[in-house]
Amino acid sequence: MADADRDQSGSVSAGASGEAGPPLNRMAVALLSLLGALVSLYLLAHSLGWTGPLVCGVGDCATVQSSRWATVGPVPVPAIGLAGYLTLLGVSLMGVARGRQVSRVVPALLLGGATAGFAYSLYLTWLEAAVLRAWCVWCVASALIMTLAFAASLPEAGRLRGRPA
């Protein structure tokens, strides 16, 4: 980066070209969301019968995936996860586009969506620990990914207040 410097938020500040680079936290959320979408897609494919048994290595994925909490009504929980991750991916990519980096809509959607996903992941992890007493390594991976996406979205709180995060 010959003509740009990083500011405290991880954004690339304007250099000789006069253009600011995209906020790094939004790029991190995009990458994490893509990874989470892949995990959710694998779990969804399993729940729809498109694959054989889950490859877990450790834990008890079968117990978790066959529990009554594996669906919300007729909707498999992995479908909810996939929709959430794809939404975060879209919003984070929108937030790195020129002209939208200063919008207050993007920070609100990004922080709100990541917070909702994090809260739902906490609930599902609590169900695994306290109710099912069984762990699915893929579910734990998704919860970890969502936790990291939530942490990466925290700088958006400053952008909501109109300050550089």
N, C-alpha and C positions, 0 to 999 in steps of 0.2 A: 504494500500500500504506500506507494511513493508520495501520493498527493493527498492522503487522508490520514486522520488520526482517530483513534477510538475515544469516545467520551465515556463518562462513568456508567452509562446505561448499556454499554456494549454496542451502541449504534456507531456506525462509521460516520464521523462528522465531515462536514464539507471541507474539501481541500482546494487545491488550485482550480479544479474543474467547477467548483461551486455547488456540486450536487452531494446531498447527504445519502449515505448508503442505507440499506434497510436495517431495521432494528434486529440485532442478533437473537434476542429472546423470541421474536416471532418466527425466525428461521428454525430455532430449536423446537418450538411448539409444532411447527410443520413437520419436521423430521420425526419427532416423537409420535405425532398423530398418525403418520404414515405407518410407523412400526406397530402402533396399537391397532390400526385398521387391519393389518395383516394377521395379527394374533386373533382379533375378533372374527375375521373371515374364516380362519381355520376352525375356530370353535363353532361358528355358524354352519359351516359345511358339515361338521360332525353332527350337529343337532338336527340337520335336515336329512341326514342319512347319506350324504354324498361321499363320505369317507368311511374307512373302517374304524376300529377302536382308536381312541386318542393315544398318541405316543407321549407318555408322561415322564417316564424315568423314575420320578419320585412322587409321592403323594397318592391321592386317591381320586383321580379325575372322574372316574365312572360314578362314584357316589355323588359328587358335586353336580355333575352334568345331568344326572337322572333325578335330582331332588325336585321337590315341588317349587323351589325358588329358582329353578333354571328357566322358568318362563314367567312372563307377566301377562296373565290372560293367555291368549294364543301366541303371543310374541316371544320368541326365544331371547333370553338376556343378551346373547352375543349379537343379535340384530340391533338391539338398543346400543350396545357398545360400538358396533360398526357405524351406525348413524351418528353417534356422538363424535367419534374420532374423525369421520369424514367431514362433519360440520366444522370441527376445530381446524382441520387441515385447510378447508376452503377459506375460513375467516383469516387464518394466519397468512395464507398466501395472498389474500386480498390486502392484508395489512403491510405486506412488503412491496406492493405495487406503488409506483410513483403516483403522487397525488392523493393517496389514501393513508399515507404514513402519519398525517396530522389529524385525521378524522377522529372524532370521539366515539363514533359508532363501533369501530373496530376494537378499541380497548374494552368497551362495555361488553361486546359479544364474546371476546376472547377470555376476559377475566370471568365473566358470568358462566360461560360454557365450561371452562376448566374447573371452576368452583363446583358446579353441579356434577360434573363427571367425577371429581375427587370425592365429593360427599357420597355419591352413589357407590363408588369403589370402596369407601370405608364401610358402608352398610353391608355390601356383599362380602367383604373380608371378615366383618364381624359375624355374619351368618356362618361362614366357613369355620371360624374358630369356636364360637359359642354354641351354635345350634347343631351344625352338621358334624363338627369335630373331625372334619376331613378337609384336605387341602388339594386344590388343583393347581399344578405348577403354572399352567397357562393363565389361570385367573389371577394368581399372584403376580405373574409377569405383567398382566394388563393393569393391575392395581399399581404396581411400581411405575409403569410407563405413565399412567394418569397422574400419579403423584409428582413425577418429574415435570410433566406438562403444566400442572398447576403451579409448581414452583417457578417455572419459566414464564408463566403469565403474570406473576406478581408485579413486575415493572409497569404493567398496564394501569395499575392503580394511580400512579403518578401522572400518566398520560390523560387519565380521566379528569384529573384536577387541572389539566392544562399546563402541567410542568413536564419537562423532559424527564423520563424515568431514569 
